[in-house]
Amino acid sequence: MKASRTASPGASIAECYAGLVLDLDGVCYRAAEPIPGVAGALEAIRDRGVAVTFATNNASKTPAAVAHQLRDLGVPATGDDVVTSSVATAELVTPGQRCLVIGMDGLREPLRDRGAVLVDDHRTADVVAVGMDRGLTWSDLRRATLALRRGARFLGTNPDATFPEPEGQVPGNGATLAALTTASGRQPEIVGKPRPTLFEAARARLPDGPVMMVGDRLDTDVVGAAALGWDTALVLSGVTTADEASLADPPPTYVLDDVGGLLAPAPPEAPV
């Protein structure tokens, strides 16, 4: 059972925690569009002494590029404030291994930095690493399938079936992994949420004390954080509806309209 403490009179939900781990897509922005009020809410949260870091399953951008995007939205951030599934994926690759990559620079750069050799020839690949790729082609799927059927290791940055854009939900990396699983008969090793690797890397960037995950997905953000014993705040600014949240198992600690809801008064017995 989680411990609890009595919140100070007038304290916000956020102030019940030493730090918050925030997802990005559907929480801070949708594609390139900021979610209204996020920058001001995060400024207020930090002004109250609560540390904030960011953890994303999106493998299409490097941490530095994500931090740049956040700064463009008015949220101060550096690459050290951001943990991505692509960086965690690269850490599973042995320097010198040959990697066939489906993914964008956000995955390719960490693999190169790790010392992996990126290849296009399926016959030489030791590893197939799969992340979000907006330029995905049938040829990419063909080469990856052939490498997997030869026995290459199968790494997936994240299992997200969909990806939020302003016009609605579009195929995410989980859709690509499903296609490769169907064609190869192989199951990927998932690195991102809900697996613990990303949560633990983000936790290491926060001070001691209770932490909470703030995300928009039940199947990754809430399930993964709850498995580690964390509290969770589900925001309805992304892919999950209020009806879906009401049926969730495990249920989120809080269900909020958006990040601004973290500034609402905490209940008298705040779960931490």
C-alpha positions in Angstrom: 0.0 0.0 0.0 1.2 3.5 -0.8 2.0 5.8 2.1 0.1 9.0 2.4 0.7 12.4 4.0 -1.6 15.2 4.9 -1.3 18.0 2.4 -0.6 21.5 3.7 -3.7 23.8 3.7 -4.0 25.3 0.2 -1.4 23.0 -1.4 -1.9 22.0 -4.9 -1.8 18.4 -6.2 1.6 19.1 -7.7 3.0 20.2 -4.4 2.4 16.8 -2.8 5.3 15.5 -4.8 9.0 16.2 -4.9 9.0 15.8 -8.7 6.8 15.1 -11.7 7.6 13.0 -14.8 5.6 14.4 -17.8 4.9 12.6 -21.0 5.0 15.0 -24.0 2.7 14.0 -26.9 -0.9 14.6 -25.7 0.3 16.2 -22.5 2.4 19.2 -23.5 1.7 19.3 -27.2 -0.1 17.5 -30.1 2.3 17.1 -33.0 3.7 20.7 -33.3 0.8 22.4 -31.6 1.1 23.4 -28.0 -1.7 22.4 -25.6 -3.1 25.7 -24.3 -2.0 26.7 -20.8 0.8 24.1 -20.4 3.7 26.6 -20.3 2.1 28.7 -17.6 1.1 25.7 -15.6 4.6 24.3 -15.6 6.1 27.6 -14.7 3.7 27.8 -11.7 4.5 24.3 -10.7 8.3 24.9 -10.8 7.8 28.2 -8.9 6.3 26.1 -6.1 9.5 24.1 -5.8 8.3 21.0 -7.7 10.9 19.5 -10.0 9.9 18.5 -13.5 11.4 16.1 -16.1 10.1 14.7 -19.3 9.9 11.1 -20.5 8.6 10.2 -24.0 8.1 7.1 -26.0 8.5 9.2 -29.2 11.7 8.1 -30.7 11.6 10.5 -33.7 13.6 13.3 -32.0 16.8 13.5 -30.0 16.5 14.9 -26.4 18.2 18.1 -27.6 15.6 18.5 -30.3 12.7 17.8 -27.9 14.1 20.4 -25.5 14.3 22.9 -28.3 10.6 22.3 -29.1 9.7 22.7 -25.5 11.5 26.0 -25.3 9.7 27.2 -28.5 6.5 26.5 -26.5 7.7 28.6 -23.6 8.8 25.7 -21.4 12.4 26.0 -20.2 14.2 22.7 -20.9 17.6 21.3 -21.8 18.4 17.9 -23.3 19.2 16.7 -19.8 15.6 17.2 -18.8 14.4 14.8 -21.5 14.5 11.0 -21.6 13.5 9.3 -24.9 12.8 5.7 -25.7 15.5 5.9 -28.5 18.3 6.7 -26.0 17.2 3.7 -23.8 17.0 1.5 -26.9 20.6 2.5 -28.0 21.9 1.5 -24.5 20.8 -2.1 -25.3 23.0 -2.3 -28.4 26.7 -3.4 -28.1 29.1 -1.1 -29.7 30.1 -2.4 -33.1 26.9 -4.3 -33.7 25.3 -3.8 -37.1 21.8 -2.3 -36.9 19.1 -2.1 -39.5 17.0 0.9 -38.4 13.4 1.8 -39.1 13.3 5.3 -37.5 14.3 8.9 -37.7 17.3 10.9 -36.5 16.0 10.7 -33.0 16.8 6.9 -33.1 19.7 6.9 -35.5 21.8 9.5 -33.7 21.8 7.7 -30.3 22.7 4.4 -32.0 25.6 6.0 -33.8 26.7 7.6 -30.5 26.6 4.2 -28.9 29.0 2.9 -31.5 26.5 0.8 -33.6 27.1 0.4 -37.3 23.9 1.3 -39.2 23.3 -0.9 -42.2 20.7 -1.3 -45.0 21.6 -4.8 -46.0 19.3 -7.2 -44.2 21.8 -10.0 -44.6 24.3 -8.4 -42.3 22.1 -7.0 -39.6 22.6 -8.1 -36.0 19.8 -6.0 -34.7 16.6 -4.5 -36.1 15.7 -1.3 -34.1 12.3 0.1 -34.8 11.0 3.6 -33.9 8.5 6.1 -35.2 9.2 6.8 -38.9 7.0 9.1 -40.9 8.8 8.1 -44.1 8.1 4.4 -43.6 7.9 2.4 -46.9 7.1 -1.2 -47.9 10.8 -1.6 -48.7 11.7 -0.8 -45.1 9.3 -3.4 -43.8 10.6 -5.9 -46.3 14.2 -5.5 -45.3 13.4 -5.6 -41.6 11.2 -8.7 -42.0 14.0 -10.5 -43.8 16.5 -9.6 -41.2 14.2 -10.8 -38.4 13.5 -14.0 -40.1 17.3 -14.5 -40.2 17.4 -14.2 -36.5 18.4 -10.5 -35.9 17.5 -9.1 -32.4 14.2 -7.2 -32.5 14.1 -4.0 -30.5 11.0 -1.7 -30.4 11.3 1.8 -28.9 7.7 1.8 -27.8 4.4 -0.1 -28.3 2.1 3.0 -28.9 -0.5 1.9 -31.4 -1.4 5.5 -32.3 0.1 8.9 -32.3 -1.9 12.1 -31.6 -2.1 14.8 -34.3 -4.4 17.9 -34.4 -6.7 16.1 -36.8 -6.9 12.9 -34.8 -5.1 9.6 -34.0 -2.7 8.3 -36.6 -0.6 5.0 -36.7 2.2 5.0 -34.1 5.2 2.8 -33.7 3.0 -0.1 -32.3 1.4 -0.3 -35.7 4.8 -0.8 -37.4 5.8 -3.4 -34.8 2.5 -5.2 -35.4 3.2 -5.4 -39.1 6.7 -6.8 -38.5 5.5 -9.3 -35.9 2.8 -10.5 -38.4 5.3 -10.9 -41.2 8.2 -12.3 -39.2 6.5 -14.3 -36.5 8.8 -12.6 -33.9 7.9 -10.5 -30.9 9.9 -7.3 -30.2 11.7 -6.4 -27.0 9.9 -3.2 -26.0 12.1 -0.6 -24.4 9.8 2.4 -23.7 6.8 2.7 -21.4 5.2 0.7 -19.9 8.5 -1.1 -19.4 10.5 0.4 -16.4 13.6 1.6 -18.2 12.3 5.0 -19.1 10.6 5.6 -15.8 13.8 4.7 -13.9 15.9 7.0 -16.1 13.5 9.9 -15.5 13.3 9.2 -11.8 17.1 9.5 -11.5 16.8 13.1 -12.7 14.5 14.1 -9.8 15.2 14.8 -6.1 14.4 12.3 -3.4 10.8 12.1 -2.3 7.5 11.0 -3.8 7.1 11.4 -7.6 4.1 11.2 -9.9 3.8 10.3 -13.6 1.6 12.7 -15.7 0.5 11.2 -19.0 -2.3 10.8 -21.5 -2.2 7.0 -22.0 -3.6 4.3 -19.8 -1.7 1.4 -21.4 1.8 3.0 -21.1 1.9 6.0 -18.7 -0.5 4.7 -16.0 0.1 1.0 -16.2 3.9 1.4 -16.2 4.1 3.9 -13.4 1.6 2.1 -11.2 3.7 -1.1 -11.6 6.6 0.8 -10.0 4.3 2.0 -7.1 4.1 5.6 -8.4 1.0 7.8 -8.3 -0.4 8.8 -11.7 -2.2 11.7 -13.2 -4.1 11.0 -16.4 -4.8 14.1 -18.5 -7.6 14.1 -21.0 -5.8 16.4 -23.5 -4.4 13.4 -25.4 -5.7 10.0 -26.5 -7.8 8.9 -23.5 -11.5 9.8 -22.9 -13.2 10.3 -19.6 -15.2 7.2 -20.2 -12.1 5.1 -20.8 -10.5 6.6 -17.7 -13.5 5.5 -15.5 -13.0 1.9 -16.5 -9.2 1.8 -16.1 -7.5 -0.9 -14.2 -5.3 0.2 -12.5 -7.1 3.5 -12.1 -5.1 6.7 -12.2 -4.7 8.5 -8.9 -6.1 11.7 -10.6 -8.0 12.3 -13.8 -7.4 15.9 -15.0 -8.5 17.9 -18.0 -4.9 19.0 -18.7 -1.6 19.8 -16.9 -3.2 22.9 -15.4 -5.3 20.6 -13.2 -2.1 19.8 -11.2 -2.5 23.3 -9.7 -6.0 22.4 -8.2 -6.2 22.0 -4.5 -5.0 18.6 -3.2 -7.4 16.4 -1.4 -6.9 16.5 2.4 -5.2 13.1 2.4 -3.0 13.3 -0.7 -1.7 9.9 -1.8 2.1 10.0 -2.1 
